[in-house]
Amino acid sequence: MSVADKMGRPELTIVGGQPSKRGSGSLDVPTGIEKVLCEAARDDAFARRLIEDRRGSLESMALSDSEMAALGAVPDSALEAMIAGYHPGK
């Protein structure tokens, strides 16, 4: 093990610093809320169901417990604003 590795710094090569080889480099980022907002932004009927019966409208969606809790805690007015402001690709 080099001194750079022991100190947590990148290994220097002729092309610059190289990150250590720890982990796979990929993150498991939850995307369920984004999918819900995208669906609500493109489907007015789903958006209305989401506001009126949040838990019922989300039964068919694959969401983590934390995503369900987050969506359940958002006030209706805030959720409506999130849906109105959702513009994928911008």
C-alpha positions in Angstrom: 0.0 0.0 0.0 1.4 3.4 -1.0 1.7 6.4 1.3 -1.0 8.2 -0.7 -3.4 5.3 0.0 -2.6 5.3 3.7 -3.3 9.0 3.9 -6.6 8.7 1.9 -5.3 10.8 -1.0 -5.6 9.8 -4.7 -2.7 7.9 -6.2 -0.8 10.1 -8.7 -0.1 8.8 -12.2 1.0 10.3 -15.4 -2.6 11.3 -16.2 -3.3 12.9 -12.8 -4.9 11.7 -9.6 -6.7 8.4 -9.6 -9.4 7.6 -7.0 -8.8 4.7 -4.7 -10.4 1.4 -5.7 -12.9 1.3 -2.8 -16.5 0.3 -3.6 -18.2 -0.1 -6.9 -18.6 3.6 -7.6 -22.3 3.4 -7.9 -24.9 4.9 -5.6 -28.4 3.5 -4.9 -30.4 6.7 -5.2 -34.1 6.4 -4.6 -36.1 7.7 -7.6 -39.7 6.9 -6.5 -40.7 10.4 -5.6 -39.5 11.7 -9.0 -41.5 9.0 -10.8 -44.6 9.9 -8.8 -44.2 13.6 -9.7 -43.5 12.8 -13.3 -46.7 10.7 -13.5 -48.7 13.4 -11.8 -47.4 16.1 -14.0 -48.4 14.2 -17.2 -51.7 12.7 -15.9 -54.2 15.1 -14.4 -56.4 12.3 -13.1 -53.5 10.7 -11.3 -52.6 14.1 -9.8 -56.1 14.5 -8.5 -56.1 11.0 -7.0 -52.7 11.7 -5.4 -54.0 14.8 -3.7 -57.3 13.2 -2.6 -56.1 9.7 -1.6 -52.4 9.8 -1.4 -51.8 6.3 0.0 -54.4 4.7 -2.3 -53.0 6.3 -5.4 -49.5 5.1 -4.5 -50.3 1.4 -3.9 -49.3 0.4 -7.4 -46.0 2.3 -7.3 -42.8 0.7 -6.0 -41.8 3.2 -3.3 -39.5 2.7 -0.3 -40.9 3.2 3.2 -39.0 6.5 3.5 -40.4 7.7 0.1 -44.0 6.8 1.3 -43.4 8.6 4.6 -42.0 11.7 2.8 -44.9 11.9 0.4 -47.4 11.3 3.2 -45.9 14.2 5.2 -46.0 16.8 2.4 -49.0 19.2 2.7 -51.4 19.1 -0.2 -50.5 22.7 -1.3 -46.8 21.8 -1.3 -47.4 18.6 -3.3 -49.6 20.6 -5.8 -46.7 23.1 -6.2 -44.2 20.3 -6.7 -46.4 18.7 -9.4 -46.9 22.1 -11.2 -43.2 22.8 -11.1 -42.1 19.4 -12.3 -40.5 19.7 -15.7 -38.2 16.7 -16.5 -35.2 17.5 -18.6 -34.9 21.2 -17.6 
